[in-house]
């Protein structure tokens, strides 16, 4: 899942070198944290959070087979 979030984020931003994705496993939960440059934050969040919601939906759909609950945080 970490790689999926990283590919999506790098396609959206102007500074793909500054995209950092970390993953922490906490029991049945996986927390993925996405860090981008401050100037690219609006591109990742989108208007009214639409892009961020879409990223979370794609990750949730991809995680159905793995039987984990995955949270995506954008910092």
PDB file with SEQRES, HELIX, SHEET and CRYST1 records, atoms N, CA, C and O in Angstrom:
SEQRES   1 A   75  UNK UNK UNK UNK UNK UNK UNK UNK UNK UNK UNK UNK UNK          
SEQRES   2 A   75  UNK UNK UNK UNK UNK UNK UNK UNK UNK UNK UNK UNK UNK          
SEQRES   3 A   75  UNK UNK UNK UNK UNK UNK UNK UNK UNK UNK UNK UNK UNK          
SEQRES   4 A   75  UNK UNK UNK UNK UNK UNK UNK UNK UNK UNK UNK UNK UNK          
SEQRES   5 A   75  UNK UNK UNK UNK UNK UNK UNK UNK UNK UNK UNK UNK UNK          
SEQRES   6 A   75  UNK UNK UNK UNK UNK UNK UNK UNK UNK UNK                      
HELIX    1 AA1 UNK A    2  UNK A   12  1                                  11    
HELIX    2 AA2 UNK A   16  UNK A   18  5                                   3    
HELIX    3 AA3 UNK A   38  UNK A   40  5                                   3    
HELIX    4 AA4 UNK A   41  UNK A   45  1                                   5    
HELIX    5 AA5 UNK A   47  UNK A   49  5                                   3    
HELIX    6 AA6 UNK A   50  UNK A   62  1                                  13    
HELIX    7 AA7 UNK A   64  UNK A   66  5                                   3    
SHEET    1 AA1 3 UNK A  20  UNK A  26  0                                        
SHEET    2 AA1 3 UNK A  29  UNK A  35 -1                                        
SHEET    3 AA1 3 UNK A  69  UNK A  74  1                                        
CRYST1    1.000    1.000    1.000  90.00  90.00  90.00 P 1           1          
ATOM      1  N   UNK A   1       0.806  -1.190   0.000  1.00  0.00           N  
ATOM      2  CA  UNK A   1       0.000   0.000   0.000  1.00  0.00           C  
ATOM      3  C   UNK A   1       0.854   1.260   0.000  1.00  0.00           C  
ATOM      4  O   UNK A   1       0.492   2.275  -0.595  1.00  0.00           O  
ATOM      5  N   UNK A   2       1.984   1.175   0.673  1.00  0.00           N  
ATOM      6  CA  UNK A   2       2.885   2.328   0.734  1.00  0.00           C  
ATOM      7  C   UNK A   2       3.312   2.752  -0.672  1.00  0.00           C  
ATOM      8  O   UNK A   2       3.362   3.941  -0.985  1.00  0.00           O  
ATOM      9  N   UNK A   3       3.614   1.775  -1.504  1.00  0.00           N  
ATOM     10  CA  UNK A   3       4.055   2.069  -2.870  1.00  0.00           C  
ATOM     11  C   UNK A   3       2.929   2.697  -3.690  1.00  0.00           C  
ATOM     12  O   UNK A   3       3.174   3.590  -4.501  1.00  0.00           O  
ATOM     13  N   UNK A   4       1.707   2.237  -3.483  1.00  0.00           N  
ATOM     14  CA  UNK A   4       0.555   2.783  -4.197  1.00  0.00           C  
ATOM     15  C   UNK A   4       0.360   4.262  -3.868  1.00  0.00           C  
ATOM     16  O   UNK A   4       0.161   5.075  -4.771  1.00  0.00           O  
ATOM     17  N   UNK A   5       0.416   4.613  -2.596  1.00  0.00           N  
ATOM     18  CA  UNK A   5       0.261   6.012  -2.177  1.00  0.00           C  
ATOM     19  C   UNK A   5       1.404   6.855  -2.730  1.00  0.00           C  
ATOM     20  O   UNK A   5       1.196   7.995  -3.144  1.00  0.00           O  
ATOM     21  N   UNK A   6       2.602   6.297  -2.736  1.00  0.00           N  
ATOM     22  CA  UNK A   6       3.765   7.034  -3.236  1.00  0.00           C  
ATOM     23  C   UNK A   6       3.648   7.322  -4.731  1.00  0.00           C  
ATOM     24  O   UNK A   6       3.963   8.428  -5.171  1.00  0.00           O  
ATOM     25  N   UNK A   7       3.205   6.355  -5.505  1.00  0.00           N  
ATOM     26  CA  UNK A   7       3.047   6.547  -6.955  1.00  0.00           C  
ATOM     27  C   UNK A   7       1.976   7.596  -7.248  1.00  0.00           C  
ATOM     28  O   UNK A   7       2.166   8.460  -8.104  1.00  0.00           O  
ATOM     29  N   UNK A   8       0.872   7.521  -6.551  1.00  0.00           N  
ATOM     30  CA  UNK A   8      -0.211   8.492  -6.760  1.00  0.00           C  
ATOM     31  C   UNK A   8       0.252   9.895  -6.396  1.00  0.00           C  
ATOM     32  O   UNK A   8       0.018  10.840  -7.150  1.00  0.00           O  
ATOM     33  N   UNK A   9       0.907  10.040  -5.248  1.00  0.00           N  
ATOM     34  CA  UNK A   9       1.342  11.359  -4.790  1.00  0.00           C  
ATOM     35  C   UNK A   9       2.391  11.963  -5.718  1.00  0.00           C  
ATOM     36  O   UNK A   9       2.335  13.154  -6.022  1.00  0.00           O  
ATOM     37  N   UNK A  10       3.340  11.159  -6.166  1.00  0.00           N  
ATOM     38  CA  UNK A  10       4.382  11.685  -7.059  1.00  0.00           C  
ATOM     39  C   UNK A  10       3.812  12.133  -8.397  1.00  0.00           C  
ATOM     40  O   UNK A  10       4.366  13.024  -9.040  1.00  0.00           O  
ATOM     41  N   UNK A  11       2.712  11.523  -8.820  1.00  0.00           N  
ATOM     42  CA  UNK A  11       2.082  11.936 -10.077  1.00  0.00           C  
ATOM     43  C   UNK A  11       1.347  13.271  -9.927  1.00  0.00           C  
ATOM     44  O   UNK A  11       1.125  13.967 -10.918  1.00  0.00           O  
ATOM     45  N   UNK A  12       0.974  13.628  -8.719  1.00  0.00           N  
ATOM     46  CA  UNK A  12       0.192  14.838  -8.495  1.00  0.00           C  
ATOM     47  C   UNK A  12       1.024  16.090  -8.247  1.00  0.00           C  
ATOM     48  O   UNK A  12       0.597  17.190  -8.600  1.00  0.00           O  
ATOM     49  N   UNK A  13       2.198  15.945  -7.648  1.00  0.00           N  
ATOM     50  CA  UNK A  13       2.951  17.101  -7.150  1.00  0.00           C  
ATOM     51  C   UNK A  13       3.964  17.622  -8.160  1.00  0.00           C  
ATOM     52  O   UNK A  13       4.306  16.949  -9.133  1.00  0.00           O  
ATOM     53  N   UNK A  14       4.443  18.860  -7.898  1.00  0.00           N  
ATOM     54  CA  UNK A  14       5.494  19.459  -8.725  1.00  0.00           C  
ATOM     55  C   UNK A  14       6.886  19.031  -8.270  1.00  0.00           C  
ATOM     56  O   UNK A  14       7.825  19.035  -9.066  1.00  0.00           O  
ATOM     57  N   UNK A  15       7.026  18.664  -6.998  1.00  0.00           N  
ATOM     58  CA  UNK A  15       8.316  18.260  -6.430  1.00  0.00           C  
ATOM     59  C   UNK A  15       8.249  16.804  -5.984  1.00  0.00           C  
ATOM     60  O   UNK A  15       8.125  16.538  -4.788  1.00  0.00           O  
ATOM     61  N   UNK A  16       8.328  15.853  -6.916  1.00  0.00           N  
ATOM     62  CA  UNK A  16       8.197  14.443  -6.526  1.00  0.00           C  
ATOM     63  C   UNK A  16       9.338  13.939  -5.642  1.00  0.00           C  
ATOM     64  O   UNK A  16       9.189  12.922  -4.965  1.00  0.00           O  
ATOM     65  N   UNK A  17      10.471  14.635  -5.639  1.00  0.00           N  
ATOM     66  CA  UNK A  17      11.588  14.215  -4.803  1.00  0.00           C  
ATOM     67  C   UNK A  17      11.312  14.443  -3.318  1.00  0.00           C  
ATOM     68  O   UNK A  17      11.946  13.818  -2.468  1.00  0.00           O  
ATOM     69  N   UNK A  18      10.379  15.326  -3.003  1.00  0.00           N  
ATOM     70  CA  UNK A  18      10.083  15.644  -1.611  1.00  0.00           C  
ATOM     71  C   UNK A  18       8.928  14.819  -1.042  1.00  0.00           C  
ATOM     72  O   UNK A  18       8.499  15.050   0.089  1.00  0.00           O  
ATOM     73  N   UNK A  19       8.430  13.872  -1.808  1.00  0.00           N  
ATOM     74  CA  UNK A  19       7.358  12.999  -1.324  1.00  0.00           C  
ATOM     75  C   UNK A  19       7.968  11.903  -0.457  1.00  0.00           C  
ATOM     76  O   UNK A  19       8.853  11.168  -0.893  1.00  0.00           O  
ATOM     77  N   UNK A  20       7.477  11.807   0.780  1.00  0.00           N  
ATOM     78  CA  UNK A  20       7.949  10.789   1.719  1.00  0.00           C  
ATOM     79  C   UNK A  20       6.722  10.059   2.260  1.00  0.00           C  
ATOM     80  O   UNK A  20       5.794  10.678   2.780  1.00  0.00           O  
ATOM     81  N   UNK A  21       6.734   8.745   2.131  1.00  0.00           N  
ATOM     82  CA  UNK A  21       5.627   7.925   2.616  1.00  0.00           C  
ATOM     83  C   UNK A  21       6.178   6.955   3.651  1.00  0.00           C  
ATOM     84  O   UNK A  21       7.126   6.216   3.384  1.00  0.00           O  
ATOM     85  N   UNK A  22       5.571   6.964   4.843  1.00  0.00           N  
ATOM     86  CA  UNK A  22       5.967   6.031   5.894  1.00  0.00           C  
ATOM     87  C   UNK A  22       4.769   5.163   6.254  1.00  0.00           C  
ATOM     88  O   UNK A  22       3.617   5.577   6.121  1.00  0.00           O  
ATOM     89  N   UNK A  23       5.063   3.963   6.707  1.00  0.00           N  
ATOM     90  CA  UNK A  23       4.009   3.010   7.041  1.00  0.00           C  
ATOM     91  C   UNK A  23       4.294   2.414   8.413  1.00  0.00           C  
ATOM     92  O   UNK A  23       5.405   1.959   8.688  1.00  0.00           O  
ATOM     93  N   UNK A  24       3.270   2.423   9.276  1.00  0.00           N  
ATOM     94  CA  UNK A  24       3.389   1.840  10.611  1.00  0.00           C  
ATOM     95  C   UNK A  24       2.281   0.808  10.784  1.00  0.00           C  
ATOM     96  O   UNK A  24       1.113   1.077  10.507  1.00  0.00           O  
ATOM     97  N   UNK A  25       2.663  -0.357  11.239  1.00  0.00           N  
ATOM     98  CA  UNK A  25       1.694  -1.429  11.459  1.00  0.00           C  
ATOM     99  C   UNK A  25       1.394  -1.518  12.946  1.00  0.00           C  
ATOM    100  O   UNK A  25       2.301  -1.659  13.767  1.00  0.00           O  
ATOM    101  N   UNK A  26       0.111  -1.434  13.284  1.00  0.00           N  
ATOM    102  CA  UNK A  26      -0.328  -1.465  14.682  1.00  0.00           C  
ATOM    103  C   UNK A  26      -1.420  -2.526  14.810  1.00  0.00           C  
ATOM    104  O   UNK A  26      -2.608  -2.208  14.757  1.00  0.00           O  
ATOM    105  N   UNK A  27      -1.025  -3.758  14.976  1.00  0.00           N  
ATOM    106  CA  UNK A  27      -2.002  -4.848  15.070  1.00  0.00           C  
ATOM    107  C   UNK A  27      -2.684  -5.075  13.728  1.00  0.00           C  
ATOM    108  O   UNK A  27      -2.017  -5.375  12.738  1.00  0.00           O  
ATOM    109  N   UNK A  28      -4.008  -4.935  13.683  1.00  0.00           N  
ATOM    110  CA  UNK A  28      -4.776  -5.107  12.445  1.00  0.00           C  
ATOM    111  C   UNK A  28      -4.894  -3.808  11.668  1.00  0.00           C  
ATOM    112  O   UNK A  28      -5.538  -3.776  10.619  1.00  0.00           O  
ATOM    113  N   UNK A  29      -4.284  -2.734  12.163  1.00  0.00           N  
ATOM    114  CA  UNK A  29      -4.344  -1.430  11.508  1.00  0.00           C  
ATOM    115  C   UNK A  29      -2.993  -1.085  10.894  1.00  0.00           C  
ATOM    116  O   UNK A  29      -1.937  -1.405  11.441  1.00  0.00           O  
ATOM    117  N   UNK A  30      -3.059  -0.430   9.753  1.00  0.00           N  
ATOM    118  CA  UNK A  30      -1.854   0.098   9.110  1.00  0.00           C  
ATOM    119  C   UNK A  30      -2.067   1.592   8.910  1.00  0.00           C  
ATOM    120  O   UNK A  30      -3.069   2.012   8.330  1.00  0.00           O  
ATOM    121  N   UNK A  31      -1.122   2.390   9.393  1.00  0.00           N  
ATOM    122  CA  UNK A  31      -1.206   3.841   9.237  1.00  0.00           C  
ATOM    123  C   UNK A  31      -0.151   4.276   8.226  1.00  0.00           C  
ATOM    124  O   UNK A  31       1.043   4.049   8.421  1.00  0.00           O  
ATOM    125  N   UNK A  32      -0.600   4.896   7.155  1.00  0.00           N  
ATOM    126  CA  UNK A  32       0.297   5.403   6.122  1.00  0.00           C  
ATOM    127  C   UNK A  32       0.313   6.922   6.216  1.00  0.00           C  
ATOM    128  O   UNK A  32      -0.731   7.571   6.153  1.00  0.00           O  
ATOM    129  N   UNK A  33       1.517   7.483   6.367  1.00  0.00           N  
ATOM    130  CA  UNK A  33       1.655   8.928   6.460  1.00  0.00           C  
ATOM    131  C   UNK A  33       2.335   9.450   5.209  1.00  0.00           C  
ATOM    132  O   UNK A  33       3.394   8.966   4.809  1.00  0.00           O  
ATOM    133  N   UNK A  34       1.712  10.441   4.601  1.00  0.00           N  
ATOM    134  CA  UNK A  34       2.212  11.050   3.374  1.00  0.00           C  
ATOM    135  C   UNK A  34       2.698  12.456   3.693  1.00  0.00           C  
ATOM    136  O   UNK A  34       1.935  13.289   4.183  1.00  0.00           O  
ATOM    137  N   UNK A  35       3.969  12.716   3.413  1.00  0.00           N  
ATOM    138  CA  UNK A  35       4.551  14.035   3.609  1.00  0.00           C  
ATOM    139  C   UNK A  35       4.927  14.595   2.241  1.00  0.00           C  
ATOM    140  O   UNK A  35       5.601  13.932   1.453  1.00  0.00           O  
ATOM    141  N   UNK A  36       4.486  15.820   1.965  1.00  0.00           N  
ATOM    142  CA  UNK A  36       4.823  16.491   0.708  1.00  0.00           C  
ATOM    143  C   UNK A  36       5.332  17.888   1.028  1.00  0.00           C  
ATOM    144  O   UNK A  36       5.218  18.352   2.163  1.00  0.00           O  
ATOM    145  N   UNK A  37       5.891  18.557   0.029  1.00  0.00           N  
ATOM    146  CA  UNK A  37       6.359  19.926   0.197  1.00  0.00           C  
ATOM    147  C   UNK A  37       5.160  20.831   0.495  1.00  0.00           C  
ATOM    148  O   UNK A  37       4.059  20.587   0.001  1.00  0.00           O  
ATOM    149  N   UNK A  38       5.374  21.864   1.295  1.00  0.00           N  
ATOM    150  CA  UNK A  38       4.252  22.768   1.621  1.00  0.00           C  
ATOM    151  C   UNK A  38       3.590  23.383   0.388  1.00  0.00           C  
ATOM    152  O   UNK A  38       2.385  23.633   0.389  1.00  0.00           O  
ATOM    153  N   UNK A  39       4.366  23.623  -0.651  1.00  0.00           N  
ATOM    154  CA  UNK A  39       3.782  24.207  -1.866  1.00  0.00           C  
ATOM    155  C   UNK A  39       2.910  23.210  -2.628  1.00  0.00           C  
ATOM    156  O   UNK A  39       2.084  23.618  -3.444  1.00  0.00           O  
ATOM    157  N   UNK A  40       3.078  21.917  -2.378  1.00  0.00           N  
ATOM    158  CA  UNK A  40       2.291  20.887  -3.062  1.00  0.00           C  
ATOM    159  C   UNK A  40       1.109  20.377  -2.235  1.00  0.00           C  
ATOM    160  O   UNK A  40       0.359  19.515  -2.691  1.00  0.00           O  
ATOM    161  N   UNK A  41       0.944  20.899  -1.042  1.00  0.00           N  
ATOM    162  CA  UNK A  41      -0.108  20.410  -0.152  1.00  0.00           C  
ATOM    163  C   UNK A  41      -1.499  20.577  -0.777  1.00  0.00           C  
ATOM    164  O   UNK A  41      -2.334  19.679  -0.668  1.00  0.00           O  
ATOM    165  N   UNK A  42      -1.750  21.689  -1.412  1.00  0.00           N  
ATOM    166  CA  UNK A  42      -3.051  21.920  -2.032  1.00  0.00           C  
ATOM    167  C   UNK A  42      -3.345  20.965  -3.175  1.00  0.00           C  
ATOM    168  O   UNK A  42      -4.499  20.604  -3.403  1.00  0.00           O  
ATOM    169  N   UNK A  43      -2.324  20.560  -3.883  1.00  0.00           N  
ATOM    170  CA  UNK A  43      -2.513  19.625  -4.996  1.00  0.00           C  
ATOM    171  C   UNK A  43      -2.857  18.233  -4.507  1.00  0.00           C  
ATOM    172  O   UNK A  43      -3.593  17.507  -5.175  1.00  0.00           O  
ATOM    173  N   UNK A  44      -2.336  17.851  -3.351  1.00  0.00           N  
ATOM    174  CA  UNK A  44      -2.603  16.528  -2.805  1.00  0.00           C  
ATOM    175  C   UNK A  44      -3.966  16.491  -2.106  1.00  0.00           C  
ATOM    176  O   UNK A  44      -4.668  15.481  -2.150  1.00  0.00           O  
ATOM    177  N   UNK A  45      -4.328  17.596  -1.466  1.00  0.00           N  
ATOM    178  CA  UNK A  45      -5.618  17.641  -0.768  1.00  0.00           C  
ATOM    179  C   UNK A  45      -6.751  17.898  -1.755  1.00  0.00           C  
ATOM    180  O   UNK A  45      -7.804  17.266  -1.667  1.00  0.00           O  
ATOM    181  N   UNK A  46      -6.546  18.810  -2.685  1.00  0.00           N  
ATOM    182  CA  UNK A  46      -7.573  19.105  -3.675  1.00  0.00           C  
ATOM    183  C   UNK A  46      -8.652  20.041  -3.156  1.00  0.00           C  
ATOM    184  O   UNK A  46      -8.691  20.380  -1.973  1.00  0.00           O  
ATOM    185  N   UNK A  47      -9.506  20.442  -4.047  1.00  0.00           N  
ATOM    186  CA  UNK A  47     -10.587  21.356  -3.702  1.00  0.00           C  
ATOM    187  C   UNK A  47     -11.594  20.621  -2.829  1.00  0.00           C  
ATOM    188  O   UNK A  47     -12.146  19.594  -3.225  1.00  0.00           O  
ATOM    189  N   UNK A  48     -11.826  21.161  -1.634  1.00  0.00           N  
ATOM    190  CA  UNK A  48     -12.723  20.583  -0.634  1.00  0.00           C  
ATOM    191  C   UNK A  48     -12.326  19.148  -0.255  1.00  0.00           C  
ATOM    192  O   UNK A  48     -13.173  18.359   0.165  1.00  0.00           O  
ATOM    193  N   UNK A  49     -11.041  18.817  -0.405  1.00  0.00           N  
ATOM    194  CA  UNK A  49     -10.542  17.510   0.015  1.00  0.00           C  
ATOM    195  C   UNK A  49     -10.871  16.362  -0.918  1.00  0.00           C  
ATOM    196  O   UNK A  49     -10.798  15.200  -0.520  1.00  0.00           O  
ATOM    197  N   UNK A  50     -11.230  16.668  -2.142  1.00  0.00           N  
ATOM    198  CA  UNK A  50     -11.645  15.617  -3.081  1.00  0.00           C  
ATOM    199  C   UNK A  50     -10.513  14.670  -3.453  1.00  0.00           C  
ATOM    200  O   UNK A  50     -10.715  13.458  -3.521  1.00  0.00           O  
ATOM    201  N   UNK A  51      -9.327  15.210  -3.694  1.00  0.00           N  
ATOM    202  CA  UNK A  51      -8.193  14.363  -4.084  1.00  0.00           C  
ATOM    203  C   UNK A  51      -7.795  13.467  -2.904  1.00  0.00           C  
ATOM    204  O   UNK A  51      -7.552  12.273  -3.083  1.00  0.00           O  
ATOM    205  N   UNK A  52      -7.731  14.045  -1.703  1.00  0.00           N  
ATOM    206  CA  UNK A  52      -7.374  13.256  -0.516  1.00  0.00           C  
ATOM    207  C   UNK A  52      -8.401  12.145  -0.295  1.00  0.00           C  
ATOM    208  O   UNK A  52      -8.028  11.017   0.026  1.00  0.00           O  
ATOM    209  N   UNK A  53      -9.669  12.448  -0.460  1.00  0.00           N  
ATOM    210  CA  UNK A  53     -10.719  11.442  -0.313  1.00  0.00           C  
ATOM    211  C   UNK A  53     -10.577  10.353  -1.367  1.00  0.00           C  
ATOM    212  O   UNK A  53     -10.797   9.177  -1.077  1.00  0.00           O  
ATOM    213  N   UNK A  54     -10.210  10.733  -2.585  1.00  0.00           N  
ATOM    214  CA  UNK A  54     -10.026   9.758  -3.666  1.00  0.00           C  
ATOM    215  C   UNK A  54      -8.837   8.841  -3.378  1.00  0.00           C  
ATOM    216  O   UNK A  54      -8.909   7.637  -3.626  1.00  0.00           O  
ATOM    217  N   UNK A  55      -7.750   9.401  -2.859  1.00  0.00           N  
ATOM    218  CA  UNK A  55      -6.583   8.585  -2.507  1.00  0.00           C  
ATOM    219  C   UNK A  55      -6.967   7.568  -1.436  1.00  0.00           C  
ATOM    220  O   UNK A  55      -6.606   6.394  -1.523  1.00  0.00           O  
ATOM    221  N   UNK A  56      -7.699   8.026  -0.431  1.00  0.00           N  
ATOM    222  CA  UNK A  56      -8.129   7.111   0.640  1.00  0.00           C  
ATOM    223  C   UNK A  56      -9.059   6.028   0.111  1.00  0.00           C  
ATOM    224  O   UNK A  56      -8.994   4.884   0.560  1.00  0.00           O  
ATOM    225  N   UNK A  57      -9.921   6.374  -0.836  1.00  0.00           N  
ATOM    226  CA  UNK A  57     -10.844   5.384  -1.409  1.00  0.00           C  
ATOM    227  C   UNK A  57     -10.098   4.318  -2.202  1.00  0.00           C  
ATOM    228  O   UNK A  57     -10.421   3.134  -2.108  1.00  0.00           O  
ATOM    229  N   UNK A  58      -9.108   4.730  -2.978  1.00  0.00           N  
ATOM    230  CA  UNK A  58      -8.321   3.783  -3.767  1.00  0.00           C  
ATOM    231  C   UNK A  58      -7.552   2.835  -2.847  1.00  0.00           C  
ATOM    232  O   UNK A  58      -7.505   1.630  -3.093  1.00  0.00           O  
ATOM    233  N   UNK A  59      -6.956   3.373  -1.799  1.00  0.00           N  
ATOM    234  CA  UNK A  59      -6.206   2.541  -0.856  1.00  0.00           C  
ATOM    235  C   UNK A  59      -7.146   1.580  -0.129  1.00  0.00           C  
ATOM    236  O   UNK A  59      -6.810   0.414   0.079  1.00  0.00           O  
ATOM    237  N   UNK A  60      -8.309   2.065   0.252  1.00  0.00           N  
ATOM    238  CA  UNK A  60      -9.276   1.195   0.926  1.00  0.00           C  
ATOM    239  C   UNK A  60      -9.724   0.060   0.009  1.00  0.00           C  
ATOM    240  O   UNK A  60      -9.841  -1.084   0.449  1.00  0.00           O  
ATOM    241  N   UNK A  61      -9.973   0.369  -1.249  1.00  0.00           N  
ATOM    242  CA  UNK A  61     -10.383  -0.667  -2.205  1.00  0.00           C  
ATOM    243  C   UNK A  61      -9.273  -1.684  -2.422  1.00  0.00           C  
ATOM    244  O   UNK A  61      -9.544  -2.877  -2.553  1.00  0.00           O  
ATOM    245  N   UNK A  62      -8.035  -1.228  -2.461  1.00  0.00           N  
ATOM    246  CA  UNK A  62      -6.911  -2.136  -2.672  1.00  0.00           C  
ATOM    247  C   UNK A  62      -6.617  -2.974  -1.427  1.00  0.00           C  
ATOM    248  O   UNK A  62      -6.014  -4.041  -1.535  1.00  0.00           O  
ATOM    249  N   UNK A  63      -7.031  -2.509  -0.259  1.00  0.00           N  
ATOM    250  CA  UNK A  63      -6.714  -3.219   0.977  1.00  0.00           C  
ATOM    251  C   UNK A  63      -7.754  -4.271   1.346  1.00  0.00           C  
ATOM    252  O   UNK A  63      -7.567  -4.986   2.331  1.00  0.00           O  
ATOM    253  N   UNK A  64      -8.821  -4.388   0.603  1.00  0.00           N  
ATOM    254  CA  UNK A  64      -9.880  -5.339   0.933  1.00  0.00           C  
ATOM    255  C   UNK A  64      -9.340  -6.768   0.978  1.00  0.00           C  
ATOM    256  O   UNK A  64      -9.747  -7.554   1.834  1.00  0.00           O  
ATOM    257  N   UNK A  65      -8.449  -7.106   0.085  1.00  0.00           N  
ATOM    258  CA  UNK A  65      -7.899  -8.458   0.021  1.00  0.00           C  
ATOM    259  C   UNK A  65      -6.957  -8.760   1.181  1.00  0.00           C  
ATOM    260  O   UNK A  65      -6.788  -9.924   1.544  1.00  0.00           O  
ATOM    261  N   UNK A  66      -6.344  -7.745   1.763  1.00  0.00           N  
ATOM    262  CA  UNK A  66      -5.338  -7.962   2.800  1.00  0.00           C  
ATOM    263  C   UNK A  66      -5.922  -8.073   4.199  1.00  0.00           C  
ATOM    264  O   UNK A  66      -5.196  -8.432   5.126  1.00  0.00           O  
ATOM    265  N   UNK A  67      -7.194  -7.780   4.386  1.00  0.00           N  
ATOM    266  CA  UNK A  67      -7.876  -7.906   5.678  1.00  0.00           C  
ATOM    267  C   UNK A  67      -7.236  -7.018   6.747  1.00  0.00           C  
ATOM    268  O   UNK A  67      -7.101  -7.436   7.897  1.00  0.00           O  
ATOM    269  N   UNK A  68      -6.844  -5.805   6.378  1.00  0.00           N  
ATOM    270  CA  UNK A  68      -6.323  -4.814   7.292  1.00  0.00           C  
ATOM    271  C   UNK A  68      -7.162  -3.551   7.162  1.00  0.00           C  
ATOM    272  O   UNK A  68      -7.797  -3.315   6.134  1.00  0.00           O  
ATOM    273  N   UNK A  69      -7.158  -2.738   8.224  1.00  0.00           N  
ATOM    274  CA  UNK A  69      -7.776  -1.422   8.159  1.00  0.00           C  
ATOM    275  C   UNK A  69      -6.635  -0.433   7.935  1.00  0.00           C  
ATOM    276  O   UNK A  69      -5.698  -0.362   8.729  1.00  0.00           O  
ATOM    277  N   UNK A  70      -6.725   0.322   6.854  1.00  0.00           N  
ATOM    278  CA  UNK A  70      -5.635   1.219   6.477  1.00  0.00           C  
ATOM    279  C   UNK A  70      -6.112   2.653   6.559  1.00  0.00           C  
ATOM    280  O   UNK A  70      -7.145   3.010   5.992  1.00  0.00           O  
ATOM    281  N   UNK A  71      -5.342   3.485   7.279  1.00  0.00           N  
ATOM    282  CA  UNK A  71      -5.606   4.915   7.394  1.00  0.00           C  
ATOM    283  C   UNK A  71      -4.508   5.663   6.658  1.00  0.00           C  
ATOM    284  O   UNK A  71      -3.332   5.319   6.773  1.00  0.00           O  
ATOM    285  N   UNK A  72      -4.889   6.690   5.901  1.00  0.00           N  
ATOM    286  CA  UNK A  72      -3.918   7.516   5.193  1.00  0.00           C  
ATOM    287  C   UNK A  72      -3.982   8.918   5.785  1.00  0.00           C  
ATOM    288  O   UNK A  72      -5.027   9.568   5.750  1.00  0.00           O  
ATOM    289  N   UNK A  73      -2.863   9.377   6.327  1.00  0.00           N  
ATOM    290  CA  UNK A  73      -2.748  10.723   6.885  1.00  0.00           C  
ATOM    291  C   UNK A  73      -1.860  11.549   5.969  1.00  0.00           C  
ATOM    292  O   UNK A  73      -0.813  11.084   5.518  1.00  0.00           O  
ATOM    293  N   UNK A  74      -2.284  12.772   5.701  1.00  0.00           N  
ATOM    294  CA  UNK A  74      -1.512  13.667   4.848  1.00  0.00           C  
ATOM    295  C   UNK A  74      -0.970  14.780   5.725  1.00  0.00           C  
ATOM    296  O   UNK A  74      -1.731  15.519   6.349  1.00  0.00           O  
ATOM    297  N   UNK A  75       0.358  14.897   5.770  1.00  0.00           N  
ATOM    298  CA  UNK A  75       1.017  15.922   6.590  1.00  0.00           C  
ATOM    299  C   UNK A  75       1.719  16.917   5.702  1.00  0.00           C  
ATOM    300  O   UNK A  75       2.336  17.860   6.199  1.00  0.00           O  
TER     301      UNK A  75                                                      
END                                                                             
